[in-house]
Amino acid sequence: MKKRFSSELAYCVALICLAIGVTLMEKSDFGVSMVVAPAYLLYRWLNPFWPVFSFGMAEYTLQAVLLLAMMILLRRFRWGWLFSFLTAVVYGFILDGFMALGAFLPAYAYWQRFIWYFAGMLFCSAGVSLMFHTYISPEVYELFVKEVSSAFRCDIHKFKTGYDIVSCLTGLLMSFAIFGWGHFVGVRWGTILCALINGFIISLFSRFLESRFDFYDLFRWRTFFTDDRK
């Protein structure tokens, strides 16, 4: 018998999982998730000159740009989508908190770094999967995949893999443009591996969640996030 899992709780757990995952992958120094690579590079570029500009701030700055691009692409506006920016801001604060805690994690040996990398990738995949099971507007990254794949009737997991690969290439180009040719800052073999298999891992998490849980709404907020008001 399946257990019940509120979609609102899925949203909260997803944000925490994503922040933990990104922190652990950054700690491994094998390359951050391809989705956050552009934001990480922006952070690494501006932080030395503007110390208050954190990784979290870089995240919601770029997500605001992506949200605007999605609205233009779909030629549609929903009030619930604006909550995605608020989600990005909340996530940014959570991420900065975990980044501060992550500074105390040992990462001297390769085996430690491998543990952080693979654990981080699993946390990120679990967080994205949970976001796909909530009606509350997720981070703009997940919202973009969810809405655009639906609008163009694409398989969401295949579209996610393609989106990840594009993000990975964007991060790679940014790394070369900012730090010079041959400097792989934030984008390394771990980023490429994650881009190739992340969509598959997310699909496994989704199958697991759907086989174990029935997702339900604890509050009557769904209409606000899913209506079609212009």
Number of C-alpha atoms within 10 A of each C-alpha: 7 11 10 12 17 16 23 20 15 21 24 18 15 27 25 17 22 25 24 26 28 27 27 28 27 22 24 26 18 21 23 33 32 30 22 22 27 26 23 26 23 22 20 20 16 15 15 10 9 10 9 10 16 21 23 23 22 22 25 24 17 17 22 19 12 16 20 12 13 19 15 11 10 12 9 11 15 15 15 20 22 15 17 24 21 17 20 25 21 15 24 22 18 17 26 17 15 18 21 11 12 16 12 9 14 12 17 9 9 10 11 14 21 19 15 25 28 17 18 26 27 21 23 28 27 23 26 26 25 25 26 22 22 21 20 24 24 29 28 27 20 19 20 21 22 20 14 18 17 13 10 9 10 14 11 18 19 14 18 23 20 16 18 26 21 15 20 27 18 16 29 25 16 21 25 14 11 14 14 12 11 9 14 18 22 25 27 19 13 22 29 21 16 26 24 17 14 25 23 17 19 23 18 15 19 19 12 12 19 13 12 14 14 15 19 16 15 12 9 7 12 16 10 15 17 15 11 12 10 8
